[in-house]
Amino acid sequence: AGPVGEVVISSEQKVYDVVVKQAALVKELTRGLDKPELVVPGSMMRDAYGRCGEVCAEYAKTFYLGTLLMTPEKRRAIWAIYVWCRRTDELVDGPNASHITPSALDRWEARLEDLFAGRPYDMLDAALSDTVLKFPVDIQPFKDMIEGMRMDLRKSRYKNFDELYLYCYYVAGTVGLMSVPVMGIAPESRASTESVYNGALALGIANQLTNILRDVGEDARRGRIYLPLDELAQYGLSEDDIFRGKVTDKWRSFMKNQIKRARMFFSEAEKGVTELSQASRWPVWASLLLYSQILDEIEANDYNNFTKRAYVSKMKKLMSLPMAYGKSLL
């Protein structure tokens, strides 16, 4: 219980409640009876989806290649979701990030609600409006991603992993919950819908933890620490150690434990990927394999993520594609 007697719910429980709601939506046979009508000329919609595909191809080349194996309708829908997520992320990380205020994010959320109601603001919004009409996508993960952007504006430290987990869900785990209704679950799957969504959620958490571990030095130079402070203290480390950026035995031990946790989430994600419809598996496997290799590169850099940026070489990326494709067929 909390200080005034209220029940304190863990971040994992809060997120699981969203997972259950989203999974129930997919099972709901009557969905679509109350959908708004979207009146957009066919040529404009083709252009809207085409532009989304161009953005995806430019900024997420490997993932884009994987989407080409999907059916045209699913491929376009995934592009539309990707573009909305990228636009949302750029509000706080893009060139105009220093001018973004909480009220600007409130306006973006109001625009999201209009989009779900069939009132898109521009052609990229129109692509997502069309997507949410065709697939059982819930608005909550989209709203939660915006909440993650709000968190970035007001918070630069995380007391423990429970706090960090919620942030990782907001900014990355949400993507999995948005995407599974489009990608679809394999007809032969015996897994529960909730477990497939949990796998998608785990991939988002794993990817974000990997981003955090890769970017420790870069974030520190911006005055941010996306690491659990209580766990740093357990290894005899402080905020000053992060800002000094010196690799020590204490830091190596701390990093080994953080990498172990990220790999645990990747392992959980694999269970969900195998349950997706076969045509949707390749881009997800590619993302999983490529991101998990960043952890290998951090280790290869002797855990120096202060001044060295871990990255996967172009050759390794190319080698991962057939491996991901092979896994998608199993």
C-alpha positions, 0 to 999 in steps of 0.5 A, a space after each residue: 500500500 502507498 503512504 495514504 493507504 492506496 494500493 500501489 501497482 507495479 509498472 509491469 502490472 499497469 502494462 499487463 492491463 494494457 496488454 490484456 485490453 489489446 488482446 481482448 480487442 483482437 478477439 472481439 468479433 463485433 469490432 468495426 460496427 462503430 467505426 467512423 467513416 473515412 472519406 479520402 480519395 483513393 489516389 490520395 490514400 495511395 500517395 499517403 501510404 507511398 510516402 510512409 513507405 518512402 520514410 520507412 525505407 529511408 530510416 529503417 532499411 532492414 525493417 523495410 526490406 522485411 515488410 516487403 514480404 507481407 501482404 500489400 495491406 499489412 505492409 502499408 499499415 505497418 509503414 503508417 504505424 512506423 511513420 507515426 511513431 517516428 514523428 512522435 519520437 522526433 517531437 522530443 529528439 528531433 531538430 525542434 526538440 528544444 522548443 517542444 512543450 507539454 502543451 505541444 504534446 497535448 495538441 499532438 494527442 488531440 490530433 491522435 484522437 481526431 485521427 482515430 475518429 476519422 478526421 486526419 490532419 494531413 496525408 500521413 495521418 490519413 494513412 494511419 486513420 485508414 489503418 486503424 479502420 481496417 485493423 483492431 488497433 487500440 488507441 491506448 498504446 499510441 497515447 502511452 507513447 506520447 506519455 513517454 515523450 512527456 516523461 522525457 521532458 520532465 524526467 532525467 533520472 530513474 530510481 529503480 528498474 520499475 520506473 525504467 520499465 514503465 519508460 521503456 514500455 511507453 517509448 518502445 513496448 507500445 510499438 509491439 502492441 500497435 503492430 501485432 493486430 496488423 501482423 496477425 497471429 499464425 492460424 496454427 498457433 496454440 499460444 494465447 493472444 495475451 502471450 503473443 502480445 507479451 512477446 511483442 512487448 518484450 521485444 520493445 523493452 529489449 530494444 529500448 534497454 539496448 538503446 539505453 546501454 548503447 547510448 550511456 555516454 551520449 545521454 550523459 552529455 545531455 545530462 540524462 541517466 537512463 539507468 536504475 540508480 539503486 542498481 548503480 549504487 549496489 555496484 558502488 557507482 554513482 551519477 558522478 561515475 557516469 559523467 566521468 565516463 571511466 570504465 572500471 571493474 565495477 562498471 564492467 560488472 554492472 554492465 554485465 548484469 544490465 546486458 543479461 537483463 536485456 537478453 532475457 527480454 530478447 529471449 522472451 520476445 522470441 517466443 512471441 515472434 514464432 507465433 506471428 503469421 509467417 509472412 510477418 515474421 521476417 522483419 521482426 526476426 531481423 529487428 530482434 537479431 540486429 538489436 541483440 547484436 548491439 549487446 555483443 558489440 558493447 561487450 567487444 568494446 570492453 563495456 566502454 559505452 561512454 566514448 565508443 558507440 557500439 554498432 553492427 557493421 553493414 556486413 553483419 547486418 547483411 549476414 543477419 537477413 538470411 538468418 532472420 528469414 530462415 528463422 521466419 520459416 520455422 
